[in-house]
């Protein structure tokens, strides 16, 4: 955007300021179309006052005391021939704070049912189109996502080449880059307005942020190279590069280039701290640099800075500091974090970002923030529980710190207390309410069980309050080692005992041969374990059949409102389940009221 150069060229036939302004208006309208499609579900969700109090701000509330049923029967934890401590029941297990407060006898339900409204998603209303858009072009990337990016690319290409080309008019690509600065910064925030409008978490929009960032880098470099080419032809490059506005322009484009280089997958996965630190530094440096280059970009710089600043203000408001108890679970190679004081404010399936404020995490480990899915529903006596899988340096140090804790706490309980900073909640199921469907299936792998645990507990909690349409709940958990089931048997058993109105079935599948033979006789009814990968199509088909025909008591007369499939695990798991859903016969899909899929995927 070299103002001085404009005098040597003919006046542009298209006003670039007006052009990019209208391009941004079109992009806003394009996003508005998606917001309109989600509006009916948003209205249905927020028509219940309780939804306004969950999913935004973490808080501690006094819990209502309910009459308890008789104590649950003890559950054997000797699932695989291991030795347990003497006289340890499910209520005393370190994996279970008794959830008996959720259990009510059907006869005790006197106040009636208050069922959540159900609005089918557009992918369920037009399943053939939904299957096409859900088709995976590569792991974790669908045709629908590709079409969104294609429209975005086409709009910017149109703006760049309308009666112009980069070599004769390098100013144009500078304006295009300028117009996308707020878009890139908006999509980089954890609390972004676009996500709120379309009902998606920031992690679901991250693919657009990355693509927009690439286009910003490309447009800025084309703009720079175009002027270098022009100055070289005019033999004025030696004087031009000494001008302050040009120097600031080079600072801005170099900041963008370095930001892009340090954002490639290698740095994100192998050196996340370096990736994050460079992102913050160059993000902040870029804005004053581009303003120093051309002051006319001030409105766009102010908008970007406002998005960035507002996000950090909201993040501070959503941050809590608590003393948490950490416990190792060796069979799962993860650390269990318990914060009983924090018991409300999130929805099932949401995640928080945590910082462990301890020198044991290393020189900079105490300042690192990592996302983890909450493993419990809100408003339970155990409060917030997080299961952190040992996968790298930071989680490894947390696990080691939990291992050396022993019984040294003041109250004599197993574990160690450590101060943590909890920020959130974020993400989640958006306007999709699992309790509004006739059937819910969860296909999860490894530590993705946390997503299923919180979602199932939330459905059962709503069921006990007469606020769930679910007739069938099924969890399919894929693990490598069968021993992974052992520490969670008590919690699974408790959830199964709580499923009074909607029967819960949990199936565990292990893929690695083990010396310990599964002791199936010790498992409670409703919990099974078997070798080999699960057959997703067979499970889905069986659930559809049961959802159409099954019903008992008050739920026998309820309308059939579809099947929701929750997926959490490796990228390939989501791809496989999406393919299975697309192959369901149209007649069966229609009979069950549609099939919808919500996906949470591991990875950066």
Secondary structure, 3 states (H helix, E strand, C coil): CCHHHHHHCCCCCCCHHHHHHHHHHHHHHHHHHHHHHHHHHHHHHHCCHHHHHCCCCCECCCCCCCCCCCCCCCCCCCCCCCCCCCCCCHHHCCCCCCCHHHCCCHHHCCCCCCCCCCCCCHHHHCHHHHHHHHCEEECCEEHHHHHHHHHHHHHHHHHHHCCCCCCCCHHHHHHHHHHCHHHHHHHHCCCCHHHHHHCCCHHHCHHHHHHHHHHHHHHHHHHHHHHHHHHHHHCCHHHHCCCHHHHHHHHHHHHHHHHHHCCCHHHHHHCHHHHHHHHHHHHHHHHHHHHHHCHHHHHHHHHHHHHHHHHHHHHHHCEEEEEEEEEEECCCCEEEEEECCCCECCCCCEEEEEEECCHHHCCCHHHCCEEEEECCCCCCCCCEEEEEECCCHHHHHHHHHHHCCCCCCCCCCCCEEEEEEEEEEEECCCCCCHHHCCEEEEEEEHHHHHHHHHHHHHHHHHHHCCCCCCCEEEEEEEECCHHHHHHHHHHHHHHHHHCCCCEEEEEEEECCCCCCCCCHHHCCCCEEEEECCCCHHHHHHHHHHHHHHCCCHHHHHCCCCCEEEEEEECHHHHHHHHHHHHCCCHHHHHHCCCEEEEEEECCC
